[in-house]
Amino acid sequence: MNTKSTKLKPAKLCYEHIGGKLGQLLLENFADKAWIAKKTPTDKHFYITELGQKEFTKLGIDISQIKSEDL
């Protein structure tokens, strides 16, 4: 690794998820693109839409590793 001092943008992990500003931006972007959604605006949790399943797969993300839940 280069020992030269450079400013890097963090990609923070919090337990098993991406946290920090990057996590926030990803969530907002995926919601704007309708890749994830909530059943109602007051719901706490998002779900992956059919469009999201297709688009995440195109990105090479294996969403079969995500366990289905009743939300």
C-alpha positions as CSV (number, residue, x, y, z in Angstrom):
1,M,0.0,0.0,0.0
2,N,1.2,3.5,-0.8
3,T,2.3,5.3,2.4
4,K,1.8,8.7,0.8
5,S,-0.9,10.6,2.7
6,T,-4.1,10.9,0.7
7,K,-7.6,11.9,1.7
8,L,-9.9,8.9,1.1
9,K,-13.7,8.9,1.4
10,P,-14.8,6.3,4.0
11,A,-17.1,3.4,3.2
12,K,-18.1,2.5,6.8
13,L,-19.4,-0.8,8.0
14,C,-21.8,-1.1,10.9
15,Y,-22.3,-4.7,11.9
16,E,-23.5,-6.3,8.6
17,H,-24.4,-3.1,6.7
18,I,-22.9,-0.1,5.0
19,G,-23.3,2.9,7.3
20,G,-22.4,6.6,7.2
21,K,-22.9,9.0,4.3
22,L,-22.3,6.3,1.7
23,G,-25.0,4.1,3.1
24,Q,-27.4,7.0,3.2
25,L,-26.6,8.0,-0.4
26,L,-27.0,4.4,-1.6
27,L,-30.4,4.1,0.2
28,E,-31.7,7.3,-1.3
29,N,-30.5,6.5,-4.8
30,F,-32.0,3.0,-4.7
31,A,-35.3,4.4,-3.4
32,D,-35.3,7.1,-6.1
33,K,-34.8,4.5,-8.8
34,A,-37.5,2.3,-7.2
35,W,-35.1,-0.6,-6.6
36,I,-36.2,-0.6,-3.0
37,A,-39.5,0.7,-1.5
38,K,-41.6,0.7,1.6
39,K,-45.2,-0.7,1.7
40,T,-46.3,2.5,3.4
41,P,-44.4,5.8,4.0
42,T,-44.4,5.2,7.8
43,D,-42.8,1.7,7.5
44,K,-39.3,1.4,9.0
45,H,-38.1,-1.3,6.6
46,F,-37.6,-1.3,2.8
47,Y,-38.0,-4.3,0.5
48,I,-36.4,-5.0,-2.8
49,T,-38.8,-4.4,-5.7
50,E,-39.0,-6.6,-8.8
51,L,-37.1,-3.9,-10.7
52,G,-34.5,-3.8,-7.9
53,Q,-34.0,-7.6,-8.1
54,K,-33.3,-7.3,-11.9
55,E,-31.0,-4.3,-11.5
56,F,-29.0,-5.6,-8.5
57,T,-28.5,-8.9,-10.5
58,K,-27.2,-6.8,-13.4
59,L,-24.7,-5.3,-11.0
60,G,-23.5,-8.8,-10.1
61,I,-25.1,-8.7,-6.6
62,D,-26.4,-12.1,-5.6
63,I,-29.6,-11.2,-3.8
64,S,-30.4,-14.9,-3.3
65,Q,-28.1,-14.5,-0.2
66,I,-30.7,-12.3,1.4
67,K,-33.2,-14.2,3.5
68,S,-36.9,-13.3,2.8
69,E,-38.8,-11.8,5.7
70,D,-42.4,-10.8,6.5
71,L,-42.2,-7.0,6.5
